[in-house]
Amino acid sequence: MATSQLPLADDLYLAAHDSTRGRCLLTPATLGLGVAAALLAELVLWRRLAAQDNQLTVLDERPTGDPATAAVLEQLLRESHHRQIRDWISFLATGVATELVERRLARSGLIRREEKRGLLGTKVRFVPTDPAAAGWPGTRIRIAATRGELLDSPDLVLTGLVLATGLDQHVLVTLDARERDHLFDQLRRRTPAMLQHLVGHAEAAVGDAVMARRA
């Protein structure tokens, strides 16, 4: 069984960046929606949250010991009257989730801050420091699909979010039909229901964002 190494949202962030040039493969809005859902999924995996019937329920108020997920849990506790899943994905996607994940990755040395000065001011971006580490989340999924291996729960969610955000056009493009069917079958049968629920909301939010840009 292929296993994940980094927190789920970190894996998704790295998968969303070109491993050689460091360029983000998604729009900021789509990246934000993906990592927002991933952070909520991390809290489900920590058994701090439940995601059912379009609502988030706090199961355990204790901090996780991780600054990113602890910050999200603390915000959920402060805003206890707002528990709609889509509302929280949308709120965290305004930049909160991306910033939390970037801080976590920067602390681990996996991304670095770059500034580029131009006529309109200075642009700041974060790029992966190690191409191999940046490419590993996508590679791990492809290896599992090619070998017919089973994914663990975090990687099942990672795969679901890769599909939900459209990253599969980059990450899974080399897989043949049999390998894709193997992944899709796993997603249907083996992803825990609450995590499937979160991925479904993320996919719907991405679809709404795409339609809004086209309008």
HELIX and SHEET records of a PDB file:
HELIX    1   1 LEU A    8  ALA A   15  1                                   8    
HELIX    2   2 PRO A   28  LEU A   45  1                                  18    
HELIX    3   3 PRO A   67  ARG A   78  1                                  12    
HELIX    4   4 ILE A   85  LEU A   92  1                                   8    
HELIX    5   5 VAL A   96  ARG A  107  1                                  12    
HELIX    6   6 PRO A  131  ARG A  147  1                                  17    
HELIX    7   7 SER A  153  THR A  165  1                                  13    
HELIX    8   8 ASP A  168  VAL A  171  1                                   4    
HELIX    9   9 ALA A  177  ARG A  190  1                                  14    
HELIX   10  10 ALA A  193  ARG A  214  1                                  22    
SHEET    1   A 2 LEU A  49  GLN A  52  0                                        
SHEET    2   A 2 GLN A  55  VAL A  58 -1                                        
SHEET    1   B 2 ILE A 111  GLY A 118  0                                        
SHEET    2   B 2 GLY A 121  PRO A 128 -1                                        
END                                                                             
